[in-house]
Amino acid sequence: MSDHNSDTGLETIWDRSDLQKPRCKFGEQGLCCQECFMGPCRINPSSEKKFRRGVCGATAETIVARNFARMIASGVAAHSDHGRQVAKTLLIAATSRDSGYSIKDVSKLKKVAQVLAVPFDGRSKEDIALEVAETVLEQFGRQEGEIPFIKLAPESRQAVWRKLGVVPRGIDREIVEMIHRTTMGVDQDYRNILVHAARTALADGWGGSMIATELQDILFGNPSPIRGEVNLGVLSENDVNIILHGH
Ligand code: SF4
């Protein structure tokens, strides 16, 4: 605990992190599996043979890949659900004058519309925004094809992804498949699991997260750099410090 905090009794993330040491070696290496109630299983790949597999037969490679893949799936779910809520907010802004939201960046709206093949000539910004929001919301439950923002990546990169078969079909689609594949008794091959983990991660970067970023620009305006104070330096000794945190 820092000197200041030990004086005041305040506890920070660093204090709690110190208290977790020494950390569990199985957990640190991703070798603890809790995917089903036959476990938890702890694997020691360098031990004698009988300790090298979980109860279901999963190897160290499978367990590490499953744990990592499930972390990816939860991160993609969190980012993408944010994107979903932003899309719903754009839809409300487009259809309700009393929503408190408005379309601030029409130029960005048209750029996004173009990527989504939504026509914009001669239409009101509300009309365009409504179709953009509806088109984006369809990307979550889409079962086949490719998410449209993938076209914004460099062409050579798109070609690599297509060759590997990792272009996401739909955002929720890939998250669900990731959880399904990593369930006990489904996909035991760490290579398959990691290939789908890449597809799931792309559903975030070029799907959910990009939807959130692009649509927030439309709603709140394109951000520009400003100078500001950050981190604990914002706290003032002589003021009541109220910090709002959101993610
Ligand atoms: S999925 Fe396999 S390794 Fe994981 S807890 Fe169940 S039995 Fe153990």
Residues whose N, C-alpha, C, O or C-beta is under 5 A from the ligand:
A	BS01	SF4	C33 Q34 E35 C36 M38 G39 P40 C41 G54 V55 C56 A58 M184
